[in-house]
C-alpha cells in the first residue's frame, strides 16, 4: 500500500475551500478540483479526502501524490516519508485506515487562510497573492474562505486532539483579523499544539498576536527568505531586505526563547548565486535557528538547472570553502548543508527552458518594471 500518515490524521484547507490531505498534495488545475463549497463542519470526511482514501485502500496512488513520488524516485526524502511529525515512518495502525475518519483522530492541519499578500514573488501565483491576481486582471482578486469560514472554525473547535497546525497565506501577519480567529478557535487546546506560521517577515507582529501565540506548546516562525539584498528583492517583488533583517531582530526580542525562528528558503536560478551569502548571514544571525532550503521544481524555467554547470560548481565550492574556513553552526551543517550539496551534485544543466526564462522576465519587465538583466547583467553569462 502507498501509505502516508497525512491520509488518516491530517487535513489541508486552501483559501478557496479546497480540501486535501496535506499542503504538498497537487490536485491539478483549480477547475478540476472537487466542489469547494462546504456543507458542514465534518471536513475530515470531505469527498476529496474519502475518495483519496478509497484509492489508497484499493491499492492505488492518488494523483495528487505525484510530488512525493517524484521526490522518492530521485532518492529524496519526501514529505510522505518524513510525515507531519517528522518520525520518518508510517505510524497509523491498520485498523484506523478507513474511508471515514472521526474528527478526534485528526492531529495535523495545514491552513491557507486567504491570498492577501503584500508581495508579488516571481515564483508565486494568484492563488497566494491578491496583488498578482489583480495584476492579471481578476474580477475578484481576493480569495478567502468566505461562507466556508463558519464550518472551518467549528471543525477546529471540534478537533480536540490537534498536535500541529501550520498556517500560511497570503501573508498571515498582513491578515491579523483572520489569523486571530484561527488562533482563538483552538485556544482551549493550544497548550498541546505546535504551531508553525510561514511569513515573509515584512510585517511587525502586534503585541496581541504575540500573547495569543504564547499559549501554544511550541511556536515556529518560518520566514521566507531566499537570498540577501538585491537578490531577495528581485525574487520577492516589493520586499525590502533591510526592513526584513530588522524585523527578525524585533521578533527575537518579542518571543525570546519561546519561539524558534527558521528560514524557509525557496532556491531558484535567481537566488542560487547568492546562497553562500545567505548561509553566511544565517550563520552569523543569533536569531536564526534553522535553514530549510527548498529547490524549486515549478515553474520549470526557474529551476537551478537553467544555470551553467560551472556556475553551479563555483557556488558549491564557495560554500565548501566557507564551511572549511569558518564552521557553520550545527543547525546548518548537520542537515541543511548536506541537502544543498546533494542537490547541487545531482543537477543536470539544460538549455531547454532558456527561452521560457527569457520570455517570463520580459513579461515581468513589462508588467512590473522588473529588469533582471539590468540589475544583474551577469545572468546573461550564467544561463545555459
Kinemage of the C-alpha trace (Angstrom):
@kinemage 1
@onewidth
@group {chain A} dominant
@subgroup {mainchain}
@vectorlist {calphas} color= white
{ca unk a 1} P 0.000 0.000 0.000
{ca unk a 2} L 1.188 3.513 -0.838
{ca unk a 3} L 0.735 4.748 2.715
{ca unk a 4} L 1.112 8.107 4.444
{ca unk a 5} L 0.293 9.496 7.886
{ca unk a 6} L -1.370 12.503 6.273
{ca unk a 7} L -4.078 10.319 4.686
{ca unk a 8} L -5.550 9.311 8.013
{ca unk a 9} L -4.842 12.052 10.526
{ca unk a 10} L -4.433 15.326 8.661
{ca unk a 11} L -6.326 17.874 6.582
{ca unk a 12} L -5.158 20.791 4.469
{ca unk a 13} L -7.547 23.642 3.689
{ca unk a 14} L -6.811 26.136 0.929
{ca unk a 15} L -8.038 29.700 0.784
{ca unk a 16} L -10.610 28.770 -1.873
{ca unk a 17} L -12.062 25.975 0.284
{ca unk a 18} L -10.235 23.127 -1.458
{ca unk a 19} L -9.542 20.254 0.935
{ca unk a 20} L -6.537 17.955 0.579
{ca unk a 21} L -4.548 15.665 2.901
{ca unk a 22} L -1.522 17.966 3.035
{ca unk a 23} L -0.023 21.130 1.592
{ca unk a 24} L 2.268 19.104 -0.710
{ca unk a 25} L -0.652 17.403 -2.484
{ca unk a 26} L -1.125 18.585 -6.068
{ca unk a 27} L -4.707 18.017 -7.148
{ca unk a 28} L -4.155 19.703 -10.512
{ca unk a 29} L -5.735 22.831 -12.015
{ca unk a 30} L -8.284 24.612 -9.849
{ca unk a 31} L -11.103 23.957 -12.293
{ca unk a 32} L -10.572 20.192 -11.930
{ca unk a 33} L -10.666 20.136 -8.148
{ca unk a 34} L -13.762 18.902 -6.280
{ca unk a 35} L -16.529 21.285 -5.281
{ca unk a 36} L -15.091 23.797 -2.827
{ca unk a 37} L -18.403 24.541 -1.140
{ca unk a 38} L -18.541 23.018 2.363
{ca unk a 39} L -21.932 21.861 3.613
{ca unk a 40} L -20.967 21.130 7.225
{ca unk a 41} L -18.043 21.146 9.657
{ca unk a 42} L -17.032 17.487 9.097
{ca unk a 43} L -14.111 18.426 6.900
{ca unk a 44} L -12.138 15.272 7.740
{ca unk a 45} L -14.713 13.377 5.642
{ca unk a 46} L -14.894 15.827 2.759
{ca unk a 47} L -15.442 13.918 -0.556
{ca unk a 48} L -11.952 14.897 -1.729
{ca unk a 49} L -10.469 13.031 1.253
{ca unk a 50} L -12.760 9.995 1.304
{ca unk a 51} L -12.196 9.409 -2.415
{ca unk a 52} L -8.445 9.673 -1.919
{ca unk a 53} L -8.513 7.193 0.980
{ca unk a 54} L -10.559 4.754 -1.082
{ca unk a 55} L -7.964 4.948 -3.856
{ca unk a 56} L -5.255 4.064 -1.338
{ca unk a 57} L -7.245 1.191 0.182
{ca unk a 58} L -7.824 -0.154 -3.351
{ca unk a 59} L -4.058 -0.265 -3.875
{ca unk a 60} L -3.734 2.874 -5.962
{ca unk a 61} L -1.646 6.028 -5.671
{ca unk a 62} L -3.624 9.309 -5.550
{ca unk a 63} L -2.735 11.584 -8.455
{ca unk a 64} L -2.039 14.437 -6.090
{ca unk a 65} L 0.802 12.452 -4.501
{ca unk a 66} L 2.999 12.791 -7.592
{ca unk a 67} L 5.355 15.352 -5.957
{ca unk a 68} L 6.299 12.750 -3.320
{ca unk a 69} L 6.553 10.001 -5.930
{ca unk a 70} L 8.949 12.150 -7.986
{ca unk a 71} L 10.986 13.107 -4.926
{ca unk a 72} L 11.400 9.491 -3.833
{ca unk a 73} L 12.262 8.281 -7.342
{ca unk a 74} L 15.164 10.749 -7.306
{ca unk a 75} L 16.416 9.439 -3.965
{ca unk a 76} L 14.978 12.258 -1.869
{ca unk a 77} L 13.210 12.165 1.489
{ca unk a 78} L 9.678 13.180 0.583
{ca unk a 79} L 7.070 14.755 2.901
{ca unk a 80} L 5.312 11.365 2.819
{ca unk a 81} L 8.401 9.718 4.287
{ca unk a 82} L 9.064 12.498 6.800
{ca unk a 83} L 5.452 12.616 7.970
{ca unk a 84} L 3.837 15.547 9.735
{ca unk a 85} L 5.524 14.501 12.993
{ca unk a 86} L 8.991 14.090 11.482
{ca unk a 87} L 9.311 10.475 12.662
{ca unk a 88} L 10.177 9.169 9.171
{ca unk a 89} L 7.864 6.163 9.357
{ca unk a 90} L 4.186 5.320 8.965
{ca unk a 91} L 2.736 5.139 12.465
{ca unk a 92} L -1.005 4.639 11.818
{ca unk a 93} L -2.432 1.218 12.894
{ca unk a 94} L -4.148 -0.741 10.106
{ca unk a 95} L -7.482 -0.766 11.931
{ca unk a 96} L -7.617 3.031 11.641
{ca unk a 97} L -7.243 3.027 7.862
{ca unk a 98} L -10.873 3.562 6.916
{ca unk a 99} L -12.547 5.807 4.361
{ca unk a 100} L -14.354 7.857 7.006
{ca unk a 101} L -12.425 9.272 9.943
{ca unk a 102} L -13.617 10.574 13.346
{ca unk a 103} L -12.639 14.177 13.991
{ca unk a 104} L -10.982 13.080 17.252
{ca unk a 105} L -8.236 11.362 15.242
{ca unk a 106} L -7.165 14.477 13.357
{ca unk a 107} L -3.783 15.617 14.659
{ca unk a 108} L -2.454 17.914 11.946
{ca unk a 109} L -3.856 20.835 9.930
{ca unk a 110} L -2.401 22.935 7.123
{ca unk a 111} L -4.278 26.220 6.703
{ca unk a 112} L -4.097 28.727 3.864
{ca unk a 113} L -6.363 31.479 5.132
{ca unk a 114} L -6.586 33.691 2.042
{ca unk a 115} L -4.431 35.069 -0.756
{ca unk a 116} L -3.969 38.577 0.634
{ca unk a 117} L -0.266 39.355 0.406
{ca unk a 118} L 1.917 42.450 0.131
{ca unk a 119} L 4.455 40.743 -2.189
{ca unk a 120} L 4.459 39.580 -5.822
{ca unk a 121} L 7.117 36.858 -5.778
{ca unk a 122} L 8.346 35.703 -9.187
{ca unk a 123} L 7.714 32.014 -8.399
{ca unk a 124} L 4.267 32.658 -6.909
{ca unk a 125} L 0.749 32.779 -8.392
{ca unk a 126} L -2.632 34.419 -7.990
{ca unk a 127} L -3.608 31.632 -5.554
{ca unk a 128} L -1.257 33.074 -2.929
{ca unk a 129} L -1.056 36.774 -3.788
{ca unk a 130} L -4.032 39.015 -4.454
{ca unk a 131} L -1.620 41.543 -5.983
{ca unk a 132} L -0.705 39.024 -8.692
{ca unk a 133} L -4.386 38.244 -9.226
{ca unk a 134} L -5.077 41.966 -9.537
{ca unk a 135} L -2.167 42.337 -11.950
{ca unk a 136} L -3.659 39.550 -14.064
{ca unk a 137} L -6.982 41.373 -14.246
{ca unk a 138} L -9.011 39.115 -11.959
{ca unk a 139} L -12.505 40.482 -11.354
{ca unk a 140} L -12.325 39.347 -7.712
{ca unk a 141} L -8.621 39.217 -6.850
{ca unk a 142} L -9.115 38.333 -3.182
{ca unk a 143} L -9.783 34.669 -2.430
{ca unk a 144} L -10.858 33.710 1.098
{ca unk a 145} L -12.781 31.044 2.987
{ca unk a 146} L -15.969 33.090 2.625
{ca unk a 147} L -19.045 31.043 3.588
{ca unk a 148} L -16.779 28.102 4.431
{ca unk a 149} L -15.292 30.023 7.364
{ca unk a 150} L -18.008 29.029 9.836
{ca unk a 151} L -17.517 25.325 9.042
{ca unk a 152} L -13.716 25.539 9.225
{ca unk a 153} L -13.700 27.284 12.601
{ca unk a 154} L -16.270 24.823 14.000
{ca unk a 155} L -14.137 21.919 12.764
{ca unk a 156} L -11.121 23.388 14.561
{ca unk a 157} L -13.090 23.681 17.794
{ca unk a 158} L -14.172 20.034 17.468
{ca unk a 159} L -10.671 18.717 16.718
{ca unk a 160} L -9.669 18.318 20.379
{ca unk a 161} L -6.559 16.226 19.666
{ca unk a 162} L -4.737 18.567 17.318
{ca unk a 163} L -0.990 18.386 17.802
{ca unk a 164} L 0.298 20.568 14.994
{ca unk a 165} L -1.010 23.444 12.867
{ca unk a 166} L 0.788 25.158 10.011
{ca unk a 167} L -0.506 28.491 8.756
{ca unk a 168} L 0.322 30.272 5.524
{ca unk a 169} L -1.313 32.748 3.195
{ca unk a 170} L -1.091 35.121 1.580
{ca unk a 171} L 0.823 36.722 4.375
{ca unk a 172} L -0.640 35.751 7.789
{ca unk a 173} L 0.707 38.791 9.671
{ca unk a 174} L -0.807 41.034 6.994
{ca unk a 175} L -4.224 39.495 7.813
{ca unk a 176} L -4.447 39.902 11.572
{ca unk a 177} L -8.239 39.560 11.934
{ca unk a 178} L -8.234 36.216 10.085
{ca unk a 179} L -5.212 34.965 12.000
{ca unk a 180} L -6.748 35.857 15.357
{ca unk a 181} L -9.953 33.941 14.526
{ca unk a 182} L -7.909 30.815 13.881
{ca unk a 183} L -5.757 31.194 16.989
{ca unk a 184} L -8.792 31.840 19.199
{ca unk a 185} L -10.670 28.815 17.764
{ca unk a 186} L -8.026 26.404 19.100
{ca unk a 187} L -7.068 28.436 22.169
{ca unk a 188} L -8.580 25.886 24.650
{ca unk a 189} L -6.149 23.198 23.434
{ca unk a 190} L -3.291 25.485 22.362
{ca unk a 191} L -1.091 24.087 25.138
{ca unk a 192} L -0.861 20.757 23.252
{ca unk a 193} L -0.325 22.232 19.760
{ca unk a 194} L 2.898 23.015 17.936
{ca unk a 195} L 2.191 25.916 15.593
{ca unk a 196} L 4.245 26.948 12.582
{ca unk a 197} L 3.487 30.170 10.711
{ca unk a 198} L 5.077 30.874 7.355
{ca unk a 199} L 5.679 34.596 6.883
{ca unk a 200} L 7.623 36.829 4.537
{ca unk a 201} L 8.930 38.741 7.546
{ca unk a 202} L 7.868 42.155 6.294
{ca unk a 203} L 5.249 42.945 8.940
{ca unk a 204} L 5.848 43.665 12.605
{ca unk a 205} L 3.952 41.285 14.883
{ca unk a 206} L 1.483 43.080 17.144
{ca unk a 207} L 1.562 42.539 20.963
{ca unk a 208} L -1.943 40.994 20.974
{ca unk a 209} L -0.811 38.419 18.420
{ca unk a 210} L 2.291 37.633 20.450
{ca unk a 211} L 0.147 36.941 23.525
{ca unk a 212} L -2.173 34.603 21.576
{ca unk a 213} L 0.808 32.704 20.217
{ca unk a 214} L 2.443 32.324 23.613
{ca unk a 215} L -0.399 29.965 24.616
{ca unk a 216} L 0.867 27.295 22.211
{ca unk a 217} L 3.133 24.401 23.187
{ca unk a 218} L 5.740 25.414 20.643
{ca unk a 219} L 5.981 28.322 18.196
{ca unk a 220} L 7.947 28.309 14.966
{ca unk a 221} L 8.175 31.357 12.753
{ca unk a 222} L 9.235 30.141 9.315
{ca unk a 223} L 10.463 33.142 7.362
{ca unk a 224} L 10.550 33.057 3.573
{ca unk a 225} L 13.993 34.492 2.935
{ca unk a 226} L 15.665 33.067 -0.158
{ca unk a 227} L 18.667 35.380 -0.501
{ca unk a 228} L 20.117 38.637 0.770
{ca unk a 229} L 19.986 42.187 -0.549
{ca unk a 230} L 19.026 42.745 -4.172
{ca unk a 231} L 18.762 39.036 -4.923
{ca unk a 232} L 15.893 38.742 -2.423
{ca unk a 233} L 14.256 41.920 -3.718
{ca unk a 234} L 14.444 40.581 -7.285
{ca unk a 235} L 12.738 37.302 -6.377
{ca unk a 236} L 10.258 38.672 -3.841
{ca unk a 237} L 8.971 41.771 -5.578
{ca unk a 238} L 8.011 44.632 -3.220
{ca unk a 239} L 10.244 43.259 -0.451
{ca unk a 240} L 12.867 45.345 1.356
{ca unk a 241} L 15.879 43.438 2.611
{ca unk a 242} L 16.927 45.947 5.289
{ca unk a 243} L 13.414 46.118 6.721
{ca unk a 244} L 13.092 42.316 6.910
{ca unk a 245} L 16.519 41.984 8.507
{ca unk a 246} L 15.463 44.472 11.190
{ca unk a 247} L 12.090 42.764 11.736
{ca unk a 248} L 13.798 39.465 12.528
{ca unk a 249} L 15.718 41.154 15.336
{ca unk a 250} L 12.424 42.521 16.685
{ca unk a 251} L 10.788 39.060 16.519
{ca unk a 252} L 13.619 37.630 18.596
{ca unk a 253} L 13.151 40.394 21.172
{ca unk a 254} L 9.379 39.776 21.284
{ca unk a 255} L 9.473 35.991 21.704
{ca unk a 256} L 12.889 35.320 23.205
{ca unk a 257} L 13.395 31.586 23.597
{ca unk a 258} L 9.663 30.814 23.366
{ca unk a 259} L 9.777 30.697 19.555
{ca unk a 260} L 12.105 29.128 17.007
{ca unk a 261} L 12.893 31.347 14.028
{ca unk a 262} L 13.862 29.455 10.889
{ca unk a 263} L 14.397 30.246 7.234
{ca unk a 264} L 12.188 28.621 4.624
{ca unk a 265} L 14.308 29.401 1.574
{ca unk a 266} L 12.986 28.870 -1.937
{ca unk a 267} L 16.075 28.408 -4.078
{ca unk a 268} L 15.689 29.250 -7.756
{ca unk a 269} L 18.060 30.142 -10.565
{ca unk a 270} L 17.686 33.742 -9.351
{ca unk a 271} L 18.729 33.141 -5.743
{ca unk a 272} L 21.237 30.285 -6.050
{ca unk a 273} L 24.154 32.636 -6.876
{ca unk a 274} L 23.596 34.373 -3.525
{ca unk a 275} L 23.217 31.168 -1.491
{ca unk a 276} L 26.712 31.434 0.056
{ca unk a 277} L 25.855 34.928 1.324
{ca unk a 278} L 22.508 33.720 2.709
{ca unk a 279} L 24.196 30.886 4.607
{ca unk a 280} L 26.824 33.251 5.990
{ca unk a 281} L 24.170 35.740 7.116
{ca unk a 282} L 22.066 32.986 8.744
{ca unk a 283} L 25.128 31.519 10.432
{ca unk a 284} L 26.067 34.882 11.957
{ca unk a 285} L 22.485 35.751 12.964
{ca unk a 286} L 21.755 34.642 16.534
{ca unk a 287} L 18.008 34.746 15.908
{ca unk a 288} L 18.066 32.086 13.169
{ca unk a 289} L 17.788 28.516 14.472
{ca unk a 290} L 17.427 26.558 11.225
{ca unk a 291} L 17.689 26.920 7.468
{ca unk a 292} L 15.417 24.790 5.270
{ca unk a 293} L 16.362 25.153 1.588
{ca unk a 294} L 13.692 24.139 -0.927
{ca unk a 295} L 14.887 23.895 -4.507
{ca unk a 296} L 12.009 24.936 -6.713
{ca unk a 297} L 10.592 22.397 -9.186
{ca unk a 298} L 7.855 24.523 -10.733
{ca unk a 299} L 7.796 26.589 -12.806
{ca unk a 300} L 10.472 24.607 -14.611
{ca unk a 301} L 12.141 27.686 -16.093
{ca unk a 302} L 13.081 28.867 -12.581
{ca unk a 303} L 14.873 25.657 -11.648
{ca unk a 304} L 18.574 25.927 -10.950
{ca unk a 305} L 19.337 23.607 -13.886
{ca unk a 306} L 18.965 26.577 -16.254
{ca unk a 307} L 22.354 27.733 -14.924
{ca unk a 308} L 25.636 26.569 -16.471
{ca unk a 309} L 27.436 23.652 -14.763
{ca unk a 310} L 30.476 25.796 -13.965
{ca unk a 311} L 28.300 28.414 -12.254
{ca unk a 312} L 26.767 25.724 -10.048
{ca unk a 313} L 30.147 24.166 -9.325
{ca unk a 314} L 31.636 27.534 -8.358
{ca unk a 315} L 28.783 28.150 -5.903
{ca unk a 316} L 29.252 24.694 -4.402
{ca unk a 317} L 32.996 25.234 -3.960
{ca unk a 318} L 32.408 28.638 -2.380
{ca unk a 319} L 30.077 27.083 0.177
{ca unk a 320} L 32.564 24.309 0.955
{ca unk a 321} L 35.399 26.833 1.331
{ca unk a 322} L 33.265 28.920 3.706
{ca unk a 323} L 32.450 25.868 5.808
{ca unk a 324} L 36.115 24.859 5.996
{ca unk a 325} L 37.260 28.350 6.930
{ca unk a 326} L 34.510 29.045 9.430
{ca unk a 327} L 32.467 26.089 10.612
{ca unk a 328} L 28.710 26.608 10.214
{ca unk a 329} L 26.638 26.183 13.363
{ca unk a 330} L 25.329 22.647 13.684
{ca unk a 331} L 21.746 23.527 12.733
{ca unk a 332} L 23.073 24.489 9.292
{ca unk a 333} L 25.882 21.967 8.846
{ca unk a 334} L 24.019 18.957 10.249
{ca unk a 335} L 21.291 18.702 7.611
{ca unk a 336} L 20.930 21.867 5.570
{ca unk a 337} L 24.437 21.707 4.130
{ca unk a 338} L 24.053 18.060 3.181
{ca unk a 339} L 20.786 18.713 1.334
{ca unk a 340} L 22.330 21.614 -0.562
{ca unk a 341} L 25.465 19.740 -1.635
{ca unk a 342} L 23.486 16.630 -2.608
{ca unk a 343} L 21.156 18.725 -4.755
{ca unk a 344} L 23.970 20.656 -6.423
{ca unk a 345} L 25.813 17.400 -7.180
{ca unk a 346} L 22.693 15.989 -8.838
{ca unk a 347} L 21.895 18.948 -11.125
{ca unk a 348} L 21.948 18.279 -14.863
{ca unk a 349} L 22.009 21.656 -16.570
{ca unk a 350} L 19.788 22.124 -19.601
{ca unk a 351} L 19.079 24.865 -22.119
{ca unk a 352} L 15.531 23.667 -22.819
{ca unk a 353} L 13.986 26.333 -20.571
{ca unk a 354} L 16.188 29.291 -21.561
{ca unk a 355} L 13.587 30.761 -23.936
{ca unk a 356} L 10.807 30.352 -21.366
{ca unk a 357} L 13.023 32.009 -18.743
{ca unk a 358} L 13.672 34.985 -21.020
{ca unk a 359} L 10.016 35.279 -22.036
{ca unk a 360} L 8.896 35.267 -18.405
{ca unk a 361} L 11.288 38.012 -17.334
{ca unk a 362} L 10.477 40.047 -20.439
{ca unk a 363} L 6.853 39.859 -19.323
{ca unk a 364} L 7.779 40.904 -15.771
{ca unk a 365} L 9.778 43.828 -17.128
{ca unk a 366} L 6.680 44.999 -18.949
{ca unk a 367} L 4.146 44.365 -16.157
{ca unk a 368} L 6.225 45.205 -13.047
{ca unk a 369} L 9.220 47.135 -14.312
{ca unk a 370} L 11.406 44.252 -13.113
{ca unk a 371} L 14.581 44.317 -15.214
{ca unk a 372} L 16.663 41.259 -14.337
{ca unk a 373} L 19.451 41.845 -16.842
{ca unk a 374} L 19.847 45.496 -15.874
{ca unk a 375} L 20.111 44.635 -12.168
{ca unk a 376} L 22.225 41.516 -12.735
{ca unk a 377} L 23.855 41.648 -16.204
{ca unk a 378} L 25.965 38.608 -15.287
{ca unk a 379} L 22.909 36.385 -15.697
{ca unk a 380} L 23.411 36.603 -19.476
{ca unk a 381} L 26.593 34.581 -18.973
{ca unk a 382} L 25.325 32.399 -16.155
{ca unk a 383} L 22.391 30.900 -18.066
{ca unk a 384} L 22.667 27.888 -20.377
